[in-house]
C-alpha cells in the first residue's frame, strides 16, 4: 500500500505540473493574442487613414484631369507661375 501511495503522489504531482505548464503556455498565448489584436487595431486605423488620403488624392486627380481652372490655380499656387503680363508679389509670412 505504501508503494501505491507513492506512485499516486508521483502521478498527481506530474499531472499538477503538466497543468501548471499548460496554464503558463495558454496565458502567454493569450497575452500574445491580445498584442496581435492591438497591432491589428492600429493597422486598421492606419489603413482607414490611408484610404481617406487616397480618396482625397483621387478627387484632386480627377479635378486635375477635368477642371482647367483648377489646374491653373494649382500651377500658380504650387509652382508660382504667372501669365506673361502678370507680376507676382511675394510677402514674407
N, C-alpha and C positions, 0 to 999 in steps of 0.2 A: 504494500500500500504506500510506502514511503516513496518508492520509485515512481509510482503512478502520479503522486502529487508533484514531484519534481518535474516530470515530463509535462504535466498540465501547466505548471507555473512557467516553464520554458516556452511552451506554445502560446500561452496567454501573453507573456512578455513580448514574444516575437510579433504576435498579432497587434498588440498595442503599439509597438514600434512601427509596424507597417502602416497602421492608421495615422500615426503622427507624421510619418514621411509623406503619406498621401495627402494629408491635410496641408502640410507645408507646400507641397507641389501645387495643389489646387489653389492655395492662397496666392502664391507667386503668379500662377497663371491668371488668376482673377485681376491682380494688380496690372499685369501686362496688358490684359484685355482692356482695362479701364484707360491705360495710357494710349492704347491704339484708338480707342473711341474719342479721346480728347484730340489726338492728332487728326483724326478723320473730321471732327467738327471744325477744327482750324482750317483744314484743307478745303472743306466745303465752303467756308466763309471766304477764303481767298479765291476760290473758283467763282463764287457769286459776284465778288468784286470785279474779277477779270471779265466775266460775262457782261457786267454793266458797262465797263470801259469799252469793251468790244462793240456793244450796241451803240454807244455814243460815237465811236470812231466810224462805224458803218454809216451812221446818219451824216456825219461830216463828209465822208467819202461820197455818199450819194449826192449831197448838195454840191460837192466839187464837180461831180460829173454832170449835173443838170442845171446848176444855177450860175450863170456867168457873173452876175453881180456879186455873189458870194465869193467866187474865185478872185475877182478883182480886189474885193475887200481884204481877203486873206493875204494876197500878194502884197498889198500895201502895208498891212499890219505886220506881217512876219518878216518880210524882206525889205521893207522901207522903200519900195519902188514908188515912183510918181510918174505922172504923164509928162510929156515933153514940155508943156508950157506951165507946169506946176513947180512950186518951190516948197520944200519940206523944212519946217522949223522943228527942231528938237530941243526940248527943255529938260534940264536935269530933274529927276524925280525926288 
